[in-house]
Amino acid sequence: MYDRDLPPEGLIPFARALDETTVHDLWVVEDLGWTGGVSSAATALAVTSRLRVGIGITPAPLRNPMLLAMELANLARLHPGRLAAGIGHGVPGWMRQVGAAVPSPLALLEETITSVRALLRGETVTLHGRAVHLDGVSLVHPPAEPPPVLSGVKGPRSLALSGRVAQGTIVPEGTGPAQLPGIRDRIGASDDHELAVFTYLHTGPDAATAARSVAAGQAEFLGVPVEEVTMAVGTPEEAAGQVRRLWTGGADTVVVRPIDTDPLPHIKALLSAL
């Protein structure tokens, strides 16, 4: 992941450097006030040749599903097979700040994902739901290969929703391997439903300090004790061990989020240890 706190112009050299490694994905962020996910994904795709670029995640309250489908379709046609689109509820406090809070976040997310996926398949969509209203709209240029749409969620009802309507689920940083079987059970989807797990990464001698800098906030976000926040920190070998445990616990994709202003050394150290 290219962290939201890093300067946007640093994404270009970061993406080019990752394109020369063995990693499969580069994930970009859309958080209120930081950076736009679609523009970041477009930039990363344009300067790389093989990486899959994931958007983690676009908040449904800020994105009309027709406009979002148009943006995703454009990227999918320009870069076939290299896009993964994450959509989520949005942080409630942030959504209230911009006047985008909705009475039923679950309904909005389900209707957004359902309609975006249908539009990307080239269908004409009419939907008068609880939150989404589309009347006979379709894409003029749907992609031949629609990108997978993943749901970025964490609550039990949202996980079940993701299993019903999305092609994958993104779970947030701090989630540990012991939690993954239960998460998969709540999702209840088929084996081809991608489970992507975000995790913090730091491989330097000050790993404990770096972990403390983010652990308390993430524990509050997840609603768990701080000691239960799982990270890939320590020596490169210790970080690699944690990534492996996430894989064996059920993660299909592990997305590491380096805690540093210079993320590449941590990624290269991890790859060497793996």
N, C-alpha and C positions, 0 to 999 in steps of 0.2 A: 504494500500500500504506500502511495505517496501521501504522507501525513498532511493534514489540513493546515498545520502551523508552519509548514515550509513555504517559501515564497513561490508563487505560481510559475514564475519564469524558470525555476529549477526543475520543473517537471520534464522539460525537453531533454536535458542531458541525463537525467535520471532514467527516463524511458529508454533512451538510446543505449545506456550502459546495461540496463536489464535485458535488452534485446540480444545482447552478446553473451548472456549467461544461459543456464539451463532451467531457469524458472519458467513456468507456464503462463502465469497471469501477472498483470499489473492492475491494481485496483485504485480508483480515484474516489474522491469524497464529495458529497454535497451536504454541507452543514450551513445553517443560517449565518450569514455574515462572512463566511470564509471563502468559499469558491463554488462555482457551478459545476455540477457533475457532467452534463452533456458537453460543455465546451472543453472541459478537462479530458474527457474521453476522446473527443475529436482530435485534440492536440496529440495525445499519446498514440492514437492509432495512426496518425499521419506521419509520425517520425519513427515508427517501428515497422517491422515486416512480418513478424511471426507471433508476437504476444497476443493472447486474449486480454482484452481490457474490460474490466468490470466496473460498473457504476454502483457505488455503495454509500448511500442509496438516495434515490429521488423521493422526496416526501409527496405522497399522493395529494395532500391538501393544496400544495403549491403548483400542481401540474394538471392542467386539463388533459384528460386521457387522449383526446384527438391530437393535441399539440405534441404530447409526449410520444405517441405512436409515430407521428411525422418525423420527429427528431431521431428516434431509434431506427426507423426504416431507412432514413438517409444514411446513417452510419453503417447499418448492416449491408446496404447496397455498395457503399464505397469500400468497405472492408469485410467481405463475406467471411462468416465463420469466426470472427474475432471479437465479438461483442457479447457481454453478459449484462443484462439490465436488472438492477435491483430497485425495488419500489417498497416503501415502508409507510408507516403511519405519520412520521414526522414527530419530533419532540413536542409534546403538548404545549409547554411553555413558550417555545419558539413560535408555534403556529398561532397562539393567542397574540403574541407580539405583533404579528403582521396581519391580523384580522382574518386568519385562515382556519381557525378552529371550527370543527364540525361536530354536530350532535352525535353522530355514529361513526367513529373512526373505522370500525370493523366493516360496516356496510360500504363506506367509501373505498377502502382498500380492496375489498372483494370485487366491487363493480369496476374499479379502475383496472385491476389486473385482468379481469375477464374481458373487458372491452379492448384493452391495449393488445392482448394476445390475439383476439379475433381480427382486429384491424391489421396486425402484422401478418396474419395468414391471408390477407387479401379479401376478407369478408366485408360486406356492407352491414353496418351495425346500427340497430335501433334499440335503445335501452332507456326506459324511463323508470329508473330505480329510486332508491331512497336518497341517493347522493349524486348519481351520475345521470345526465340527460343527454342522449345523443339521438339524432333523428335522421336515419338514412345516410350516414357518412361512411366514406371509404377512402382508402389511399389510392392515389393515381399511380404511384410507384412502389407497390409493396415489395419487400425483399424476396428473392427466390429462396433464401435460407433465413427464416425468421430467427432472431436471436433468442436465446432462452431468457425467460423472465423469472427472476427470483424475488422472494419476499423477505425483506429484512425485518424480523419480528423477534419477540422474546416471550410473551405471555402465552399461557396454555390455549386460550381461544384463538389467538392469532396464529399460533403454530398449527392448529387444526385447520384454520382457514388456508394457510399456505399449502398444506397437503392437498386441499381440495382444488385450488385454482392456479397455483404456481408450479413452475418446473424445478424449483429449488428453493432452499431456505438459507438465509444468512443469519448467523447468530453472533452476538457481539463479543468484543474483547472481554476476557476474564472467564469465559465459559471453559470448564475443565472436562477432561476425558470421561470422568465418572458420570457427568451429566448427559453425555451424548446419547446413550441408549434410551433414556427417558424422553429426550427431545425427539428422537426418531419415532418413538411410540406415539407421542402426541401428534406429530405430523401425520403419521399413519399412511404415508404415500408408498408408491411402488419403488422398486430398487433403483430406477433411473432418476429418481428425484435427488438432485444434487444438494448435499449438506456442506455449506461453506462456513468455516469457523474463523473468525478474526482473532488474533492473539498478539499481544505486545511482544516485542523482541528487543533484547539488549545483550550484547556478548562481551562488553568491556569490563574492566576491573571495578568500575563504579556501578555495576548492574543493580546492586541492592538499593543504592540511592535513586537510580533512575526508576526502579519499580515503585518505590515509595511515593514518587512524585505523581503517579497516576493511579495507584491502587485504591486510595480512599474514595476518589471521585467515581471510579468505576464500580466499586462496591455499593455506593449509594445508588448509582444508576441501575444496577442489577438487583438491588434489594437483598444482598447477601453480606455476611461478615467479611471484613477485609482480608482475612486469612484464606478465604475460599476463592479469591480472585487468582486465576491461573494465568501464568505468563511464561514465555520462552526466554528466560533470563539466566545469567550466569556465564560459565565458560561456553565456548561454541558447542562443545560436546553435550553440556547440560541443556542448552537451548535446543539442540537437535533431538535430544531424548524426549523433550516435551512435545515437539512437533510430531515425532513418531507415535507418542502416546495418543495424541489427538487423532492421528490416522487410524490406529488400531482401535480406538474408541468409537469410530464410526464416521469421522470426517472424510468427505471426498476431496475437499479443497481446504488447505490451511493457508490463510492470508496473514502474513506477518506484518506488523506495524512497528517499525523501528522507533525507539524512543531516543532520538538524537537529531541534532541539526545536520549531521553527516551520516546518512543512513546506509550508504553503500558498503562501508567496511563491515558492518554487522551482517548484512545479507551475504556477502562473500564468505565471511567466516562461517556462517550457518551452512551455506552450500558445501563448503569444504568438509565440514564435520558430517554432513549427511551423505 
